[in-house]
Amino acid sequence: MPALSGTVRKVLLASPRGFCAGVVRAIEIVDLALDAFDGPIYVRREIVHNSHVVRDFEARGVRFVQELDEVPDGATAVFSAHGVSPAVRASAVARKLKIIDATCPLVTKVHLEAVRFAKLGYDILLVGHAGHEEVEGTMGEAASRMQLVSTVADAESVEVSDPQRVALITQTTLSMEDTRPIVEALKRRFPAIHVPPKDDICYATQNRQVAVRALARRAPVILVVGSRNSSNSNRLVEEATLAGARAYLVDDVSEIEPAWLAGIETIGITSGASAPEFLVQEILRRLGGPAALEIEEVVTVAEDVHFPLPPEVSSVRPAEGAALPVRR
């Protein structure tokens, strides 16, 4: 297979990039569940927003469904990393499903904040994107007390019952740059608004955005590896563009247009928090590999975060030498 470009001589690789701790945990949960339980494993929605991860698991017999009514009574079902609403949990109990919860602990933290503020009688303003699975799950925790704020215009027009009892929470995968003016508008309108002691935008989302901005200062073109429905991957494209680079979201090497790289000597590559590293390595090979390229890791922060597995699978160990299929 021919190389992508004869002009690219240097590749800047963002570090950190790719899988975050929540994604690693979710993928490992499904991987171990395949060994631990008989019969098909069902996953509500995509376990993480990446087409390659989903296809790899489908090839191993995992069945992805939109809603739990597609799962036979008593079967084993996994909740995705994006979380679910209390109504979905209640449905699982009523159906006597064997549930394994792969919700990212940082998403669970936002859910718990919503529950706490609702119990205290606060109006809750959730900064997020309509239709995103994480937002749907979070809204379900306190639907009667929560309003979604997606834009500065929303922030300027939203009304609350008591301006002295307002709380702010956010979707974990948002752009820090896009969120800032929304939050500033809400703080201006509601000076007493209660914000979490720590930013709800997850550490991995923030770290990858900082890293892609560092690439954009040095490379005119940035390739972001991630699927179209990955919120955090789309935000990386936005961050790189705001920093002055031309940025393109690609699911894998097959989506790269050679014209993007024509006449370009240095490019940057990063990947969203749900994108497997082998996809980045495939791009490097198509660009000519180490023999033809100068490859530099641009390190902006070191990550060392790990989340424990749920008890349903924590005692299961993969076969000797086994590895997750998405870690090629």
Summary of the structure (lengths in Angstrom):
residues: 328
radius of gyration: 21.0
end to end distance: 19.1
largest distance: 64.1
contacts: 1130
relative contact order: 0.20
helix: 41%
strand: 18%
